[in-house]
Amino acid sequence: MKLRTPNPGRARLLPGRSSRSSYAPAGVQHGGCDAPSQDVDAAPRRADGDGESLATRRRVHSSATGRRSHGFSMIEIAIALAVIAFALVAIIGVLPIGLNVQRDNRAETIINQDAAYWMEAIRGGSQGLEDLTNYVDSIEMRYADNTTTNFENHFLNPNAAYKFRTGYEIIGLLSTPTTASLLVPSPSTNIAIVRAISGAATEKAATAAQWSGQELAFRYRLTTRITRVDPTVTQDFSTAVGSAASEPLDTTLYHIQLQFNWPVFGNNKTGTRQKTYNSMASRYLTTNITSSPWFYHLTP
């Protein structure tokens, strides 16, 4: 008589045993042999490829999950802080360099834009730039005999002995030639202290009067040199490179040089940055000989 296994899922073959050692109740014989008794509630065992039983794996998993977790040690924290501090020192050291480069690039951009503005204003003898009084603080005239005359902005210093009130007068003073002639009895090099015409709107003033934050605005020193080209010592292109006959040069050719020094500090001392622009213009030099000082303009 063949008995039916009560729970086939729990009665599994173990490695090394034959099919005859399957589960059977105590005292029941198979083929005349007493079958060994097994505990029905015993934990099932399964052999994996590495020979580890399922029960063993469960015990290892239980001990691993029940183990208490540990944090970082003081040595590990100290090493991490040392690495962070080293990185911060390197970043802080590079940060001022980046800020200085950004400041220099901004200042040079302003100088380039203002240089184009001043060059066109002087070349064309502009007479309607009345807003220049909002940006020019003073103009110093340095003559050939080493004497100087300082012209102040009328809206900033109404009590000055020499002053300018309009953009016409500013261009007239900055266009004074450096070469003497019958029309220019007192040639001079002209130096102006200027607040940036281009740039941030917070550094601009609606009027030429004193305003809060004026000293914080970006300022530069503009030096103008207007030199008439002497035709007696200058060769034309055809004579210089070939054997053609010399062509007389006109006396209306002028060399315009603008030199910028920045920044300008509170005591009108300038920094170390400098840039020079040059241009040529064929213009007629006009002046008002009926009043003093004389204002010169280059007109087409």
TORKOL-4160 file (C-alpha; in steps of 0.2 Angstrom, whole numbers, padded with zeros to 4 digits, m for minus):
300
<pt num="1" X="0000" Y="0000" Z="0000"/>
<pt num="2" X="0007" Y="0017" Z="m0005"/>
<pt num="3" X="0005" Y="0032" Z="0007"/>
<pt num="4" X="0002" Y="0049" Z="0000"/>
<pt num="5" X="0013" Y="0063" Z="0007"/>
<pt num="6" X="0004" Y="0075" Z="0017"/>
<pt num="7" X="0014" Y="0091" Z="0012"/>
<pt num="8" X="0023" Y="0089" Z="m0004"/>
<pt num="9" X="0030" Y="0106" Z="m0003"/>
<pt num="10" X="0040" Y="0102" Z="0013"/>
<pt num="11" X="0046" Y="0085" Z="0009"/>
<pt num="12" X="0060" Y="0088" Z="m0003"/>
<pt num="13" X="0075" Y="0078" Z="m0007"/>
<pt num="14" X="0091" Y="0082" Z="0002"/>
<pt num="15" X="0108" Y="0080" Z="m0007"/>
<pt num="16" X="0115" Y="0063" Z="m0006"/>
<pt num="17" X="0099" Y="0054" Z="m0002"/>
<pt num="18" X="0088" Y="0043" Z="m0013"/>
<pt num="19" X="0070" Y="0045" Z="m0017"/>
<pt num="20" X="0066" Y="0031" Z="m0005"/>
<pt num="21" X="0070" Y="0042" Z="0010"/>
<pt num="22" X="0055" Y="0053" Z="0007"/>
<pt num="23" X="0044" Y="0058" Z="0021"/>
<pt num="24" X="0033" Y="0045" Z="0029"/>
<pt num="25" X="0024" Y="0043" Z="0046"/>
<pt num="26" X="0033" Y="0034" Z="0059"/>
<pt num="27" X="0031" Y="0015" Z="0059"/>
<pt num="28" X="0026" Y="0014" Z="0041"/>
<pt num="29" X="0037" Y="0003" Z="0030"/>
<pt num="30" X="0042" Y="0005" Z="0012"/>
<pt num="31" X="0047" Y="m0011" Z="0004"/>
<pt num="32" X="0050" Y="m0020" Z="0020"/>
<pt num="33" X="0061" Y="m0006" Z="0027"/>
<pt num="34" X="0058" Y="0005" Z="0041"/>
<pt num="35" X="0058" Y="0023" Z="0035"/>
<pt num="36" X="0067" Y="0036" Z="0046"/>
<pt num="37" X="0056" Y="0048" Z="0055"/>
<pt num="38" X="0057" Y="0067" Z="0052"/>
<pt num="39" X="0050" Y="0082" Z="0061"/>
<pt num="40" X="0036" Y="0089" Z="0051"/>
<pt num="41" X="0040" Y="0107" Z="0058"/>
<pt num="42" X="0058" Y="0106" Z="0055"/>
<pt num="43" X="0065" Y="0121" Z="0044"/>
<pt num="44" X="0067" Y="0116" Z="0026"/>
<pt num="45" X="0084" Y="0116" Z="0018"/>
<pt num="46" X="0089" Y="0119" Z="0001"/>
<pt num="47" X="0106" Y="0118" Z="m0007"/>
<pt num="48" X="0112" Y="0132" Z="m0018"/>
<pt num="49" X="0126" Y="0131" Z="m0030"/>
<pt num="50" X="0139" Y="0135" Z="m0017"/>
<pt num="51" X="0133" Y="0123" Z="m0004"/>
<pt num="52" X="0125" Y="0136" Z="0007"/>
<pt num="53" X="0109" Y="0131" Z="0015"/>
<pt num="54" X="0094" Y="0143" Z="0015"/>
<pt num="55" X="0093" Y="0143" Z="0034"/>
<pt num="56" X="0111" Y="0148" Z="0035"/>
<pt num="57" X="0108" Y="0163" Z="0023"/>
<pt num="58" X="0093" Y="0168" Z="0033"/>
<pt num="59" X="0103" Y="0168" Z="0049"/>
<pt num="60" X="0117" Y="0179" Z="0041"/>
<pt num="61" X="0104" Y="0191" Z="0034"/>
<pt num="62" X="0095" Y="0193" Z="0051"/>
<pt num="63" X="0112" Y="0196" Z="0060"/>
<pt num="64" X="0116" Y="0209" Z="0047"/>
<pt num="65" X="0100" Y="0219" Z="0048"/>
<pt num="66" X="0100" Y="0219" Z="0066"/>
<pt num="67" X="0117" Y="0226" Z="0068"/>
<pt num="68" X="0118" Y="0243" Z="0074"/>
<pt num="69" X="0124" Y="0257" Z="0061"/>
<pt num="70" X="0140" Y="0267" Z="0066"/>
<pt num="71" X="0144" Y="0286" Z="0061"/>
<pt num="72" X="0160" Y="0294" Z="0055"/>
<pt num="73" X="0174" Y="0295" Z="0067"/>
<pt num="74" X="0183" Y="0311" Z="0072"/>
<pt num="75" X="0198" Y="0307" Z="0061"/>
<pt num="76" X="0187" Y="0306" Z="0046"/>
<pt num="77" X="0178" Y="0322" Z="0050"/>
<pt num="78" X="0195" Y="0331" Z="0053"/>
<pt num="79" X="0201" Y="0325" Z="0036"/>
<pt num="80" X="0185" Y="0331" Z="0027"/>
<pt num="81" X="0186" Y="0348" Z="0035"/>
<pt num="82" X="0205" Y="0349" Z="0030"/>
<pt num="83" X="0200" Y="0346" Z="0012"/>
<pt num="84" X="0186" Y="0358" Z="0012"/>
<pt num="85" X="0197" Y="0372" Z="0020"/>
<pt num="86" X="0211" Y="0369" Z="0007"/>
<pt num="87" X="0198" Y="0371" Z="m0007"/>
<pt num="88" X="0191" Y="0387" Z="0001"/>
<pt num="89" X="0208" Y="0395" Z="0002"/>
<pt num="90" X="0211" Y="0392" Z="m0016"/>
<pt num="91" X="0194" Y="0399" Z="m0021"/>
<pt num="92" X="0196" Y="0414" Z="m0010"/>
<pt num="93" X="0213" Y="0417" Z="m0018"/>
<pt num="94" X="0207" Y="0417" Z="m0036"/>
<pt num="95" X="0191" Y="0427" Z="m0032"/>
<pt num="96" X="0200" Y="0444" Z="m0031"/>
<pt num="97" X="0209" Y="0441" Z="m0047"/>
<pt num="98" X="0193" Y="0438" Z="m0056"/>
<pt num="99" X="0185" Y="0454" Z="m0049"/>
<pt num="100" X="0200" Y="0464" Z="m0054"/>
<pt num="101" X="0200" Y="0457" Z="m0072"/>
<pt num="102" X="0181" Y="0461" Z="m0073"/>
<pt num="103" X="0184" Y="0479" Z="m0066"/>
<pt num="104" X="0198" Y="0482" Z="m0079"/>
<pt num="105" X="0188" Y="0475" Z="m0093"/>
<pt num="106" X="0173" Y="0487" Z="m0089"/>
<pt num="107" X="0185" Y="0502" Z="m0087"/>
<pt num="108" X="0193" Y="0499" Z="m0104"/>
<pt num="109" X="0176" Y="0496" Z="m0112"/>
<pt num="110" X="0171" Y="0513" Z="m0106"/>
<pt num="111" X="0187" Y="0521" Z="m0112"/>
<pt num="112" X="0185" Y="0514" Z="m0129"/>
<pt num="113" X="0167" Y="0521" Z="m0131"/>
<pt num="114" X="0171" Y="0538" Z="m0124"/>
<pt num="115" X="0186" Y="0539" Z="m0135"/>
<pt num="116" X="0176" Y="0537" Z="m0151"/>
<pt num="117" X="0164" Y="0550" Z="m0144"/>
<pt num="118" X="0177" Y="0563" Z="m0140"/>
<pt num="119" X="0187" Y="0560" Z="m0157"/>
<pt num="120" X="0171" Y="0563" Z="m0167"/>
<pt num="121" X="0167" Y="0579" Z="m0156"/>
<pt num="122" X="0184" Y="0587" Z="m0159"/>
<pt num="123" X="0186" Y="0582" Z="m0177"/>
<pt num="124" X="0169" Y="0589" Z="m0182"/>
<pt num="125" X="0170" Y="0604" Z="m0170"/>
<pt num="126" X="0154" Y="0600" Z="m0162"/>
<pt num="127" X="0145" Y="0615" Z="m0154"/>
<pt num="128" X="0129" Y="0608" Z="m0148"/>
<pt num="129" X="0134" Y="0595" Z="m0135"/>
<pt num="130" X="0128" Y="0605" Z="m0120"/>
<pt num="131" X="0127" Y="0590" Z="m0109"/>
<pt num="132" X="0146" Y="0589" Z="m0108"/>
<pt num="133" X="0145" Y="0601" Z="m0093"/>
<pt num="134" X="0137" Y="0586" Z="m0084"/>
<pt num="135" X="0153" Y="0576" Z="m0086"/>
<pt num="136" X="0168" Y="0588" Z="m0087"/>
<pt num="137" X="0174" Y="0594" Z="m0070"/>
<pt num="138" X="0189" Y="0604" Z="m0075"/>
<pt num="139" X="0201" Y="0608" Z="m0089"/>
<pt num="140" X="0219" Y="0613" Z="m0087"/>
<pt num="141" X="0229" Y="0622" Z="m0101"/>
<pt num="142" X="0247" Y="0619" Z="m0100"/>
<pt num="143" X="0257" Y="0632" Z="m0111"/>
<pt num="144" X="0274" Y="0630" Z="m0119"/>
<pt num="145" X="0282" Y="0642" Z="m0106"/>
<pt num="146" X="0276" Y="0629" Z="m0093"/>
<pt num="147" X="0263" Y="0641" Z="m0086"/>
<pt num="148" X="0245" Y="0634" Z="m0083"/>
<pt num="149" X="0227" Y="0640" Z="m0083"/>
<pt num="150" X="0214" Y="0630" Z="m0074"/>
<pt num="151" X="0196" Y="0632" Z="m0080"/>
<pt num="152" X="0182" Y="0625" Z="m0068"/>
<pt num="153" X="0165" Y="0620" Z="m0072"/>
<pt num="154" X="0153" Y="0634" Z="m0068"/>
<pt num="155" X="0140" Y="0623" Z="m0061"/>
<pt num="156" X="0152" Y="0615" Z="m0049"/>
<pt num="157" X="0162" Y="0630" Z="m0044"/>
<pt num="158" X="0153" Y="0646" Z="m0048"/>
<pt num="159" X="0166" Y="0657" Z="m0040"/>
<pt num="160" X="0181" Y="0651" Z="m0050"/>
<pt num="161" X="0192" Y="0664" Z="m0059"/>
<pt num="162" X="0191" Y="0654" Z="m0076"/>
<pt num="163" X="0176" Y="0643" Z="m0080"/>
<pt num="164" X="0166" Y="0636" Z="m0094"/>
<pt num="165" X="0147" Y="0635" Z="m0095"/>
<pt num="166" X="0143" Y="0626" Z="m0111"/>
<pt num="167" X="0148" Y="0612" Z="m0122"/>
<pt num="168" X="0154" Y="0624" Z="m0135"/>
<pt num="169" X="0167" Y="0631" Z="m0123"/>
<pt num="170" X="0173" Y="0613" Z="m0118"/>
<pt num="171" X="0176" Y="0608" Z="m0136"/>
<pt num="172" X="0184" Y="0625" Z="m0139"/>
<pt num="173" X="0196" Y="0623" Z="m0125"/>
<pt num="174" X="0201" Y="0605" Z="m0129"/>
<pt num="175" X="0204" Y="0609" Z="m0147"/>
<pt num="176" X="0217" Y="0622" Z="m0143"/>
<pt num="177" X="0232" Y="0618" Z="m0154"/>
<pt num="178" X="0249" Y="0614" Z="m0147"/>
<pt num="179" X="0258" Y="0622" Z="m0162"/>
<pt num="180" X="0260" Y="0641" Z="m0162"/>
<pt num="181" X="0254" Y="0652" Z="m0177"/>
<pt num="182" X="0247" Y="0669" Z="m0180"/>
<pt num="183" X="0230" Y="0661" Z="m0175"/>
<pt num="184" X="0237" Y="0652" Z="m0160"/>
<pt num="185" X="0247" Y="0664" Z="m0150"/>
<pt num="186" X="0247" Y="0653" Z="m0134"/>
<pt num="187" X="0248" Y="0634" Z="m0139"/>
<pt num="188" X="0244" Y="0622" Z="m0126"/>
<pt num="189" X="0242" Y="0604" Z="m0120"/>
<pt num="190" X="0224" Y="0602" Z="m0114"/>
<pt num="191" X="0220" Y="0591" Z="m0099"/>
<pt num="192" X="0202" Y="0588" Z="m0093"/>
<pt num="193" X="0195" Y="0578" Z="m0079"/>
<pt num="194" X="0180" Y="0569" Z="m0085"/>
<pt num="195" X="0167" Y="0557" Z="m0077"/>
<pt num="196" X="0162" Y="0543" Z="m0089"/>
<pt num="197" X="0150" Y="0547" Z="m0102"/>
<pt num="198" X="0145" Y="0529" Z="m0106"/>
<pt num="199" X="0143" Y="0516" Z="m0092"/>
<pt num="200" X="0131" Y="0513" Z="m0078"/>
<pt num="201" X="0116" Y="0525" Z="m0076"/>
<pt num="202" X="0119" Y="0526" Z="m0058"/>
<pt num="203" X="0136" Y="0535" Z="m0061"/>
<pt num="204" X="0127" Y="0549" Z="m0071"/>
<pt num="205" X="0120" Y="0565" Z="m0066"/>
<pt num="206" X="0104" Y="0574" Z="m0073"/>
<pt num="207" X="0112" Y="0591" Z="m0070"/>
<pt num="208" X="0130" Y="0597" Z="m0069"/>
<pt num="209" X="0127" Y="0602" Z="m0050"/>
<pt num="210" X="0135" Y="0592" Z="m0036"/>
<pt num="211" X="0126" Y="0576" Z="m0033"/>
<pt num="212" X="0127" Y="0562" Z="m0020"/>
<pt num="213" X="0139" Y="0549" Z="m0025"/>
<pt num="214" X="0149" Y="0560" Z="m0038"/>
<pt num="215" X="0166" Y="0555" Z="m0030"/>
<pt num="216" X="0161" Y="0536" Z="m0033"/>
<pt num="217" X="0159" Y="0538" Z="m0052"/>
<pt num="218" X="0172" Y="0532" Z="m0064"/>
<pt num="219" X="0183" Y="0546" Z="m0069"/>
<pt num="220" X="0198" Y="0548" Z="m0081"/>
<pt num="221" X="0210" Y="0561" Z="m0087"/>
<pt num="222" X="0209" Y="0566" Z="m0105"/>
<pt num="223" X="0224" Y="0574" Z="m0113"/>
<pt num="224" X="0221" Y="0582" Z="m0130"/>
<pt num="225" X="0235" Y="0587" Z="m0142"/>
<pt num="226" X="0230" Y="0596" Z="m0159"/>
<pt num="227" X="0245" Y="0598" Z="m0170"/>
<pt num="228" X="0245" Y="0606" Z="m0187"/>
<pt num="229" X="0255" Y="0595" Z="m0200"/>
<pt num="230" X="0269" Y="0606" Z="m0207"/>
<pt num="231" X="0270" Y="0604" Z="m0226"/>
<pt num="232" X="0288" Y="0610" Z="m0227"/>
<pt num="233" X="0294" Y="0595" Z="m0217"/>
<pt num="234" X="0282" Y="0582" Z="m0223"/>
<pt num="235" X="0283" Y="0572" Z="m0239"/>
<pt num="236" X="0268" Y="0567" Z="m0249"/>
<pt num="237" X="0265" Y="0548" Z="m0253"/>
<pt num="238" X="0271" Y="0550" Z="m0271"/>
<pt num="239" X="0287" Y="0558" Z="m0267"/>
<pt num="240" X="0291" Y="0546" Z="m0252"/>
<pt num="241" X="0289" Y="0529" Z="m0262"/>
<pt num="242" X="0292" Y="0535" Z="m0280"/>
<pt num="243" X="0301" Y="0547" Z="m0291"/>
<pt num="244" X="0286" Y="0558" Z="m0295"/>
<pt num="245" X="0286" Y="0576" Z="m0292"/>
<pt num="246" X="0282" Y="0582" Z="m0275"/>
<pt num="247" X="0264" Y="0588" Z="m0272"/>
<pt num="248" X="0262" Y="0603" Z="m0261"/>
<pt num="249" X="0252" Y="0598" Z="m0245"/>
<pt num="250" X="0238" Y="0609" Z="m0238"/>
<pt num="251" X="0240" Y="0618" Z="m0222"/>
<pt num="252" X="0224" Y="0612" Z="m0216"/>
<pt num="253" X="0229" Y="0595" Z="m0211"/>
<pt num="254" X="0229" Y="0591" Z="m0192"/>
<pt num="255" X="0235" Y="0577" Z="m0181"/>
<pt num="256" X="0223" Y="0574" Z="m0166"/>
<pt num="257" X="0230" Y="0564" Z="m0152"/>
<pt num="258" X="0219" Y="0559" Z="m0137"/>
<pt num="259" X="0227" Y="0551" Z="m0121"/>
<pt num="260" X="0217" Y="0543" Z="m0108"/>
<pt num="261" X="0224" Y="0539" Z="m0090"/>
<pt num="262" X="0213" Y="0531" Z="m0077"/>
<pt num="263" X="0206" Y="0529" Z="m0064"/>
<pt num="264" X="0206" Y="0547" Z="m0057"/>
<pt num="265" X="0206" Y="0547" Z="m0038"/>
<pt num="266" X="0198" Y="0560" Z="m0026"/>
<pt num="267" X="0214" Y="0571" Z="m0026"/>
<pt num="268" X="0214" Y="0570" Z="m0045"/>
<pt num="269" X="0229" Y="0558" Z="m0045"/>
<pt num="270" X="0228" Y="0545" Z="m0059"/>
<pt num="271" X="0231" Y="0527" Z="m0059"/>
<pt num="272" X="0243" Y="0517" Z="m0070"/>
<pt num="273" X="0232" Y="0513" Z="m0085"/>
<pt num="274" X="0234" Y="0523" Z="m0101"/>
<pt num="275" X="0228" Y="0522" Z="m0119"/>
<pt num="276" X="0231" Y="0533" Z="m0133"/>
<pt num="277" X="0221" Y="0536" Z="m0149"/>
<pt num="278" X="0227" Y="0545" Z="m0165"/>
<pt num="279" X="0218" Y="0552" Z="m0180"/>
<pt num="280" X="0221" Y="0564" Z="m0195"/>
<pt num="281" X="0208" Y="0577" Z="m0200"/>
<pt num="282" X="0208" Y="0590" Z="m0214"/>
<pt num="283" X="0199" Y="0604" Z="m0206"/>
<pt num="284" X="0199" Y="0623" Z="m0205"/>
<pt num="285" X="0204" Y="0630" Z="m0188"/>
<pt num="286" X="0192" Y="0644" Z="m0183"/>
<pt num="287" X="0192" Y="0654" Z="m0167"/>
<pt num="288" X="0183" Y="0669" Z="m0158"/>
<pt num="289" X="0196" Y="0682" Z="m0157"/>
<pt num="290" X="0183" Y="0695" Z="m0150"/>
<pt num="291" X="0183" Y="0687" Z="m0133"/>
<pt num="292" X="0195" Y="0679" Z="m0120"/>
<pt num="293" X="0199" Y="0665" Z="m0119"/>
<pt num="294" X="0199" Y="0660" Z="m0137"/>
<pt num="295" X="0189" Y="0645" Z="m0141"/>
<pt num="296" X="0196" Y="0634" Z="m0156"/>
<pt num="297" X="0186" Y="0623" Z="m0167"/>
<pt num="298" X="0190" Y="0612" Z="m0182"/>
<pt num="299" X="0177" Y="0614" Z="m0195"/>
<pt num="300" X="0175" Y="0606" Z="m0212"/>
